[in-house]
Amino acid sequence: MGSHRRPAQSGLDRSTRVTVLSAAAATAAAALAAAPAGAAPQDKPSDTRAQVDRLYEQAEKATEAYNKADERADKLRAQVERAKDSVARGQERINRMRGALGSLAGAQYRSGGIDPSLALMLSSDPDGYLDKAAALDRISARHAGELADLQRAQRSLAQERSEASRKLAELEKSRTTVARHKRTVEHKLAKARRLLNSLPSEEREAYDRSSRSGADGRTDIPDLGSGVPSSARAAAALAAARSAVGRPYVWGANGPSGFDCSGLTQWSYAQAGVGLPRTSQAQRYAGRQVSLAEAQPGDLVTYRDDASHIGMYVGNGQVVHAPYPGAAVRYDPVGMMPVSSVTRV
């Protein structure tokens, strides 16, 4: 994306927490050998570049969908583990209760296995027998109470097992969703790479040069003006984001060696001790909305109507962000694409 000023080329994210652009490019190159040429013979280089930009934008949206599904899967995985632990503890409790009831039942059988009146008649020590009978009544009452407790514990365990099974099924469904979004991202990136490879070498090199450094995209420190962050945590997050400039875009990654767009902002605020949601759509609601004219360094800037891209305002009309595969974390004009919202965390 030579310049984020062109709407279709906007900072495009893709997600997999394990794929650096080099890996994505390798996947795409492999797909190239097995797939037909991307661009039609009549396509002009400018048309092909526009198609690549659109594919990158679509891949970015799929990346954020992947991030959302992956975050959901992580939460469900933790819930399933807690449910399993709870079921295991419940089973241990029931086993102990059953053991105690077994001991009580054995004692009752040994002490009261015949009719009490007959036992009293046959007893050589009636007073002693009556004492034992009173103790046996107490054991029986305790036995009944323990049995009721066991039944309640068994019902509770059955409910916990049912809930654990439901969570496990939901987790499997979420994993399927994650895999589907991952395939979508990989498909879009592979298609974009095929189209790039169909360009004449000079055009392709020009596109690669612009997408990695850009006429507008900068990895040097721009003039940030006199604006100051709104808080100490915003200042710390801004410092973290700026320290990441030059690191590669990695779809699905949230640092520290590579980032997608929302991964960069999440990681940056984490360095300031602030937990942000994983996706750009959720991050836009992680604080107070302000106007673009009120933006201060450290504010989050989301783009497009669906908030599928996000960066951090650094001052003087600039943002720092992770653009898309092939482009490192860099500075770009805040107006590189339509702004959706500005959020002060």
N, C-alpha and C positions, 0 to 999 in steps of 0.2 A: 504494500500500500504506500505508494509514493508519498501521498499527502493525505492526511486525514481530513483535509478540507473538502475532498470529494466525498459526498455522503455515502456512496456505496462502499468506500474503502475504509470506513470507520473502524476504529480499534476493535479488532475481531478476536474474541477469545475462543479457545477450544479446551475441552476438559478431559483429562485422565490423570490423575495423580501420578502416572508412571511414564508419560510420553513426553520427551523433550522434542523440540521441533525437529532435531536431526532424526529422531526415531520416526516422527510423523512423515518426514520427507522420504525416509527409507521405505516406509509402508506405501507411500504414494508412488515412489519409483518402481516398486515391485508391481504395483497395480498397473502401471503404465505398460509394462511388457505384455500383459495379458489383455489389455483393453484397447479399443480402437482409439485413434487419435482424437483429442478432445475438441479441437476447433474445426469447424467446417472450412473447406478450402476458400470460400468466398468471404470469410470473416476477416475484417481488418484487425491489425494488432490492437487498436484502441477498443474495438468491440470485445476482443478476447480478454483484455485487461479488465474491462467492465464486468465481464462474466466472472472472472476470478474474484473481483471485489465482492460481487454478490454472493458467491459461494463462501467466501470467508465470513461474510456477515451471517449467512445461514448457519455456518458451522459454529460461530460464536453463540448464537441463540441456542443451538443444540448443546453446546458446552454448558451453558447455564442450566439447561434442563437436566443435563447429566449431573452437575453439581448438586442440584436440588434433590434428585433421586438418590444420589450417593450419600448425602447428608441424612436423608430419611432412613436409608439402609443402616447407616452407622447407629442411629438412635434405636432402631428396632433390634439391631444385634445386641446392644447393651441391655435392652428390655428383656430379650429372650434369655440372656445369661442370668439376669436377676431372677427371672421366673423359674429357671431351672434350679438355681440355688434355693429358692423358696420351697419348691416342690421337694427337693432333697431333704431340707430341714424338716418339712412336714412329715415326710415318710419316716425319718428317724424318730420323731416324737411319737408317731403312731406305733412304731415298733416297740418303743419303751413302754407305752401305755398297754399294749397287748401283753408284754412280758409281766407287767405288774398285775394285770387282770388274771393272767394264768396262774400266778402264785396265789392270789386270793381264792381263785376257784379251787385250786388243789387243797388249800387249807380248809376251805368249806367242806369239800368232799370228805376229807379225812376226819373232820370234827363232827359233821352233821349228816353222815350218809344214811342214818336210820331215823325212824320217826322219833321226834323229841320226847313224846310221852312214854314210849316204850323204853327209850334210853334212860329216862328218869327212873322207871320202875326197876330196871336192871342195874342201876348204878349202885355201887357200894358206898358212894359218897355223894348223896343227893345235893348237899350244899355246894360241893365242888362242881357238880354237874351244872347246877343253876348258874354259877359264876361263868362257866364256859359257854353256856347257852346265851347269856347276855352279851358276852364278847362276840359270839358268833353272829348275833343280830346286828351288832355294830359293824362287823365285817361285811355282812350282807348289804347293809345300807351303803357302806363305802363302795362296795362292789357295784351297786346300782348307779351310784354317782359317777364312778370311774367309767362305767359302760356308756353312760350318757355323754361324758366328755369325749370318749373314743368315737362315738357316732358323729358328734359335731366336728371333730377333727377330720374324720374321713370325708364328710361332706365338703369341708373347706378345702381339703387336698384335691378332691375331684374337680372343684371349681378352679383351683390354681392350675391343675393339669390342663383343663380345657382352655384356660386363658393362655397358657404357654403354647399350646398347639395352635391357637388362633394367631398369636404373635409370630410363631415360626412360619405359618402359611403366608402371613403378610410380608415377612422378610423375604421369603422366596419370590413372591410376586414383585417386591421392590427390586430384588436382584435382577429379575428379568427386565424390568424397566431401565435399570442402569445399563445393562448390556445393550438394549435397543438404542438408547441415546448414544452410547459409545460407538456403535456401528454407524449411526447417522453422521457423527462427527468425522469418523475415519473416512467414510464415503465422500463427504464434502471436501475434505482436505486432499484426498487422492485425486478427485476430479479436478480440483483447482491446480494441483501440480501437473496433471496431464495437459491442461490448457496452457500452463506456463511453458511446459516443454515443447508445445506446438508452435511457440513464437519463434521468429528468427532470433539468432543468438544475441544480436545487438539489443533487440527489444527486451529479451528476457533478462539480460544483464542490467539494462537500465531499470527494469522493474525491480529486480533484486536489490540493486543499489539503493533505490528510493525507498523500498520497503524496510531496509535494514537501518538506514540512517535518516533518509528522508530530507526533502528540501525544508520541510517544516518540523519533522520529528528530530529532536535533538537529544544527544546524550551528554553534551557539555552543560554547564550550569548557566541558565539564562538569567537575565536581569529580573529578579523577583519583586522589584519595587519595594515599597515601604510597609506593605501590609504585615500584620502580626497575627499569629494564631489566636483563636478565641479562648483557649485554655492551655494549661500545661500538658494535658494529655493529647490535645490536638498537635501541639508543638512536638511532642515525642513521636507521635505517629508520622508526622510529616518528615522528621529526621530519618525515621526508619525507611519510609518510602523512597526518599532521595538516596539513601544508601544502597538501594536495590537497583538504581539506574545502571543499565548495561547488562543486567542479568537476563537470561533468555525467557521468552514466552514459552510456557509449557502448559498445554491445556489440561485442566483438572488439578493443577498444582497450586499449593498455597505456601510455597517457600521452604527453606530459605534460598535454595539454589535456582529455582525457577518459579514462575507465577503465571496464572491466567489473570484476567482483569480483577475479578472479585477476590481471587486468592491474594493478590498484592495488597488490597485495602484491608482485608481481614488480617493478614500477617502484620501489616504496619501498625494497626491499632492494638493487636495482641502484644506488640513490643511496648505499648503504652499501658498495658494492663487492662485493656478494654476488649471484651468479647463481642465480635460482630457475627451476624449470621453468615452462612457460606455464600449465598447467591447475591448478585447485584440487585435483583428484585426485592429481596428481603432487606438488604442493607439500606435501601433508599428510605425505609421506615425506622431506621435504627436511631433516629434522633429528631431534632426539630427542623422542619422545612423552612428554608429562607430563600429569598429571591437571588437570582444570579448577580444582580447589582450589589447585594449584601455579602457576597461570598468572601470568606477569609481563608487564609492558608490552613490546611487540615480538613476543610469541609469536603464532603463526598459529592461528586458530580456524576449523575447518571444520565445516560443518553438513550435516545429513541423512545418512542411511546411505550415500548414494552420493557424499558430499563434493562436491556440486555448487555449494556456495556457500562463500566464505571471507572472513574479515575479520581485522583485527589487534587484539589485546587492547591497551587503553590504560590499564587500571587501574580500580579501584573498580567492577568489574562492568560495564564498558563496552567496546565495540569500535568501531573506525572501519572503514567499509566502503563499497563502491559498491553500492547496493541493487538497482536495476533501472531501466529507462527511466522518465524522469519525475522521478526522485529523484536529487538530487546526492549526492556523497560526504558522509557524515554519521556521527554517533555514534548508536549504539543499544545497548540492554542486551545483554549477552552471551547472555542466555537468550531472545533474540527468536525463536528456533526451536531445534529439538533439536540439541545440539552432538554432532558426530561424533568430533572429536579436537582436541587442542591440541599444537602442534608448536613446539619451541624450536629456532630456526635457529642 
